[in-house]
Amino acid sequence: MKTPTQEPVAVNRLKKNAVGLVGVIFMAVATAAPITAMTGNVPMVVGFGNGLGVPAAYLFATVVLTVFSVGYTAMAKHITAAGAFYGYISHGLGQVAGMVAGLLATMAYVVFEASIIGFFAYSGHELFLTFGMDVHWLVFAFVGLALNAILSYFDINLTAKVLGIFLVTEIVMLGAVALGTLATGGGPDGLMASSLNPVNAFTVTGLVEGGSVGLGLFMCFWSWVGFESTAMYGEESREPKKIIPIATIVSVVGIGLFYTFVSWMIVAANGAGVTKTAATGFAEIFFAPTEGLFGTWAVGLFKILILTGSFACAMAFHNCAARYLYAMGRENLIPGTARTLGRTHPVHGSPHIAGFVQTGISVVLILAFFLADMDPYLHVYTLLAVLGTMAILIVQTMCSFAVVGYFHGRKKHPETASVWRTLLAPVAGGLMMAYVVVLLLQNQETAAGEGAKSAFFTAIPWIVVGLIVLGVGLALYLRFVKPERYELIGRIVLEDTVERD
């Protein structure tokens, strides 16, 4: 392993060549969680956001995130590191910004697992109630966390296979409902192609009262969180500088087109009255068309797939969090972490200690919400998702400008640098991502729902600000007191994937 400024440093590395292009795509798309995003976010956009314009809003988000990915994939061609954003921003904007990004991204992925486990636990509890069994949600939460810890202990290829099975089933379910609606000509108002009009991404259409374009757009962007995880698996993938850029673009565009099509068909299946149904029945806008097309049994299957899909999402985020903890730990910025968080399993090549630490943090978070008598959906899922999303959107914005800093400020790789790919697209993407951060700040109370009444909600912006201050302070401390460690911040890359001038 090499750094740009130091002699080789020995680290425990992740397993090489463990996963291919399809596996990386499966893990990235599973992190975005199509069935959770659709059933959890689309009703919110339809009932309280853009209304009938939800597919146009998803199409707009697809364009924005594709523009963002142009610069992101340019970095991926030259830098391969488990820390992804952490490494990219350190190389592009310097170690101080890198440390801030590392702390924010790590916190985001750490809380995302607990957030999705809350949704998984809520879904499990509700599903078992239909069979007459009242199993406490905490049981599902602990089972989910235990399974994540066990699966992440082994070769990443095992996780990819498990995620692949769950992902295919949820996509088949959503796709069947959407294609069935298309084949039957839509619902009471036909296919409602006007809902795809790009103008509807910025207007409220069909809502009887209120509606917020900002909330609608934010919820759409929220549906993608996790797609960027492709870069985290670079050190474990085959030909990372080739497949990571491909996997990223395929994930972003593929997810976007799928979301747009499914949301359009769900609006069409329900007709103009979908806004009222979504405001009161939420997932009913999916269940009613499913029952109409395939029967009651399909609704039961849909609910089971929501449960398995949320588990797959939580497992994907667990792997992301473990790799961020590992990436920061192996730099030994805090003495002793290289021998703990920075260790990998001698046989499986997994960041097993970081994975167990991540599980421990999630257990503490779940127990804290339980002891505070909070709901797994209204509080655990929603509040932690808002916190993590706020942090990751800030990091994505920083990453866009890091692309400019890397290729143009530091004059790296002129063979890749171009006015469009590494300058205009990243600047445009960064500005648009900054706009999404503003949308979140403006609509976080509505997005949090009942959770907005809690003290934790009030603390969310301060947690993010606190981590930013901590990151700046820690980086500056290392710069003046331990410069050799400061040089390592976000700069560890392995010999076979090393960033070269």
C-alpha positions, 0 to 999 in steps of 0.5 A, spaced: 500 500 500 502 507 498 500 514 499 502 519 495 507 522 500 509 516 504 513 510 504 508 503 503 504 502 510 502 495 511 495 494 512 490 488 512 486 489 505 479 487 503 479 480 499 481 482 492 477 480 486 471 477 490 465 480 486 464 482 479 460 488 475 453 484 476 455 483 484 457 491 485 450 493 481 446 488 486 449 491 492 448 498 490 441 498 487 439 494 494 442 499 498 437 504 494 432 499 496 427 500 490 421 496 494 422 501 500 423 507 496 417 506 492 412 504 497 415 509 502 416 515 498 411 515 492 405 516 497 408 521 500 410 525 494 403 524 491 399 525 497 403 531 500 408 533 494 408 534 487 401 530 486 400 527 480 407 529 477 411 524 481 413 521 475 416 527 472 419 529 479 423 522 479 425 523 471 428 530 474 432 527 479 434 522 474 437 527 470 440 531 476 444 524 479 446 522 472 450 529 471 453 528 478 455 521 476 459 524 470 464 527 475 464 521 480 465 516 475 471 520 472 474 520 479 473 512 480 477 511 474 483 513 478 482 512 485 480 506 488 479 506 496 474 503 500 472 510 503 469 512 496 467 519 498 472 520 504 478 518 499 475 522 493 474 529 497 481 528 500 484 528 494 480 533 491 479 538 496 485 536 501 485 532 508 481 537 512 475 537 507 476 529 507 476 528 514 469 532 515 467 528 509 469 521 512 466 523 519 459 525 515 459 519 511 461 514 516 455 517 521 450 517 515 451 509 513 452 507 520 445 510 522 442 508 515 442 501 517 439 502 524 434 506 520 432 501 515 432 496 521 426 500 524 422 499 517 424 492 517 422 491 524 415 495 523 414 491 517 415 484 520 410 486 526 405 488 521 406 482 517 405 477 523 399 481 525 395 479 519 397 471 521 394 473 528 401 473 531 403 479 535 411 479 535 414 485 538 418 489 533 424 489 537 425 482 536 425 483 528 430 488 529 435 484 533 434 478 528 435 483 522 441 486 526 444 479 528 443 476 520 447 482 518 453 481 522 453 474 520 453 475 513 458 481 513 463 476 517 464 472 510 466 473 503 462 479 500 460 475 494 456 471 499 452 478 501 452 479 493 448 473 492 443 474 498 442 481 496 441 479 488 436 474 490 432 479 494 433 485 489 430 480 483 424 478 487 422 486 489 424 488 482 419 483 479 414 484 484 414 492 482 415 491 475 409 486 474 404 491 477 407 496 473 407 492 466 400 489 468 397 496 468 401 498 462 398 492 458 391 494 461 391 501 459 391 504 466 386 505 471 379 509 470 383 515 467 387 511 462 395 512 462 395 519 464 401 520 460 401 528 462 403 526 469 410 525 465 410 532 463 417 535 465 413 542 468 410 537 473 416 536 477 416 543 479 408 544 480 403 541 484 398 537 480 391 534 483 392 535 490 385 538 493 389 542 499 396 544 499 402 540 497 410 542 496 414 541 490 420 542 495 418 536 499 416 532 493 423 533 490 426 531 496 423 525 497 424 523 490 432 524 491 431 520 498 429 514 494 436 514 491 441 514 497 446 508 497 447 508 489 454 511 490 456 505 494 459 502 488 465 505 489 466 502 496 467 495 493 472 498 488 478 494 492 474 488 492 472 488 485 475 485 479 478 491 474 475 496 479 477 502 474 473 499 469 467 496 472 466 501 478 464 507 473 460 502 469 456 500 475 455 507 478 452 509 471 448 503 470 445 504 477 443 511 477 440 511 470 437 504 471 434 506 478 431 512 475 428 510 469 425 504 473 422 509 479 419 513 473 416 508 470 413 505 476 411 511 479 407 513 473 404 506 472 401 507 480 398 514 478 395 511 472 392 505 476 389 509 481 387 515 477 386 522 478 383 520 485 390 517 487 392 524 491 387 523 496 388 515 497 396 517 498 394 522 503 390 517 507 392 510 505 399 510 503 401 503 501 394 502 499 396 505 492 400 499 491 396 494 494 389 496 490 392 495 483 396 489 485 389 486 488 386 488 482 391 485 477 393 479 480 388 477 486 389 478 494 394 473 494 399 478 491 398 483 496 400 478 501 406 477 497 407 484 496 407 485 503 412 479 504 417 482 499 417 489 503 419 485 509 425 482 505 427 488 501 428 492 507 432 487 510 436 487 504 437 494 504 439 494 511 444 489 510 447 493 504 448 499 508 451 495 514 456 493 509 457 500 507 458 502 514 463 497 515 467 499 510 467 506 512 469 504 519 474 500 516 477 505 511 478 510 517 480 505 522 486 502 517 489 509 517 490 509 525 488 516 526 486 514 533 492 510 535 490 502 536 484 503 530 489 500 525 489 493 529 481 493 530 477 497 525 482 496 520 483 489 521 480 484 515 478 477 516 484 472 514 480 467 510 474 471 508 477 478 507 472 482 510 472 488 515 469 483 520 471 487 526 468 494 523 462 490 522 461 487 529 462 495 531 457 497 526 452 492 529 454 494 536 452 501 534 446 499 531 444 495 537 445 501 542 441 506 537 435 501 537 435 500 544 435 508 545 429 509 541 426 503 544 427 505 551 424 512 549 418 509 547 419 511 540 415 507 534 420 503 529 417 507 523 415 514 526 421 515 529 427 510 528 426 509 521 424 517 519 428 520 524 435 517 523 433 517 515 433 524 515 439 525 519 443 520 515 440 523 508 442 530 510 449 528 512 450 524 505 447 530 501 452 535 504 458 530 502 455 528 495 455 536 494 463 536 496 464 530 492 462 534 486 467 540 487 472 535 489 472 533 482 474 540 479 479 541 485 482 534 483 482 535 475 483 542 474 486 545 481 491 540 482 492 538 474 491 531 475 490 526 469 489 531 463 488 525 459 481 524 463 480 532 464 475 535 460 471 542 460 464 538 460 466 531 464 470 534 470 468 541 470 461 543 467 458 537 469 461 537 476 459 544 478 452 543 475 451 537 479 454 540 485 450 546 485 444 542 484 446 537 490 446 543 494 439 545 492 437 538 494 440 540 501 436 546 501 430 542 500 431 538 506 432 543 510 426 547 508 422 540 508 425 536 514 419 537 519 414 535 514 419 529 512 420 527 519 412 527 520 410 525 527 418 524 529 418 532 528 415 533 535 421 529 538 428 532 541 432 528 537 429 532 531 431 538 534 438 536 535 439 533 527 442 539 524 446 540 530 449 533 530 451 535 523 454 541 524 458 538 530 461 533 526 463 538 521 467 542 527 470 535 529 472 534 523 476 540 522 478 540 529 481 533 528 484 534 521 488 541 524 490 538 530 493 532 526 496 537 521 500 541 526 501 535 532 502 529 528 503 531 520 505 524 518 498 522 520 495 528 517 498 526 510 494 519 511 487 522 511 483 519 506 490 517 502 491 510 503 490 506 496 493 499 495 498 498 490 494 495 485 489 500 485 494 506 487 492 513 484 498 515 480 500 522 477 
